[in-house]
Amino acid sequence: MEKLIASGCVEPQRARQRVYPASKAALNMVTAMYAKALPQVRVVAVDPGYTATALNGFTGPQSVGEGTDAIVTACTGDTLAGPFFDRNGALPW
């Protein structure tokens, strides 16, 4: 990818727009696979919501503190393996 960007074949911003969602999808699949393979271990995926961070130019409507709610819920919940969480709790995949 870096060679394509350096050669001008792909604009850097456009390359990031394509790579980020693909990496998130891959991470979700790996999480689901580990959760299934390791039911005795807490393996979860978390969507903290659109949080104001440097990644999005601080345009998210919620603070980093608010974005951590889902992470804390996922790490302290009763279910060990498999769920997907957002700020409101567990969601189906």
N, C-alpha and C positions, 0 to 999 in steps of 0.2 A: 504494500500500500504506500509506503514512504517513497518508493521509486516512482510510482505513478504520480504522487503529489509533486515530487521534485521535478519531474519531467513536464509538469503542467497538464497531464492527461486528466487529472481529477482536481478540482478546487478543494483546498483544505477544509473549508466549512462544509461543503457537500459530502466529503469523505466522512467527516465526523457524524453527520446526520445519518449516514448509512450504517456506520460501524456501531454506534451506541445502541440502537434498538436490537441489532443482531446479537450483540454481546449480552444484553439483558435477557433475551429469549434463551440463549444458551445457558446462562446462569440459572434461570428458572428450571430448565430441564435437568440440569445437574442437581439442583436442590431436590427436585421431586424424586430423582433416582436414588440419591443418598437417603432421603426420608423413607423410601420403601425398603432399601437394603439394610437400614440401621434403625429399626423401630424402637430400640431401647435408648436411642440418642435423640436429643432435641435438635431437629433439623427443620428450619422454617424459612420462608421467604417473606419479606416485609416491604410493603409500599408505604412509605412515610407520608405520601402526598406531595403536592407541589410546594416545596419548601424554599424559602429565600436563601440561596447559596451562591457561591461564586460561579458554579457551573451554569446557572441560568441568569447571571447578572443581577442577582438578588431581586428578581421579579416575582417570586413565589408569594402567595398571600399569607403564608404562615411562617412563624419563626422556627429556627432550628429546634428550640425547646419543644414547640408543639409537634414538630415532625418526629421527635423521639418517642412520643406516646405509643405509637404502633410497635416500635422496637422493644420497648419495655414490656408491653403486653405479650408480644411473641416470646420473649425470653422468660417470662414468669407465669405463663398460662399453664393450665392443667394438661393439655395435650402435648405429648412429646414430639411426634413426628408428623410431617406432612402438610400442615395447614399453611395457607397464604393469608397474611394479615394486612389490614390497613388500619387507619385510626379508629375505626368502629368495631374492630374485632376480626374473627376468622371469616374467610371468604372461600368459596369453592374455586378450584383451579379452572 
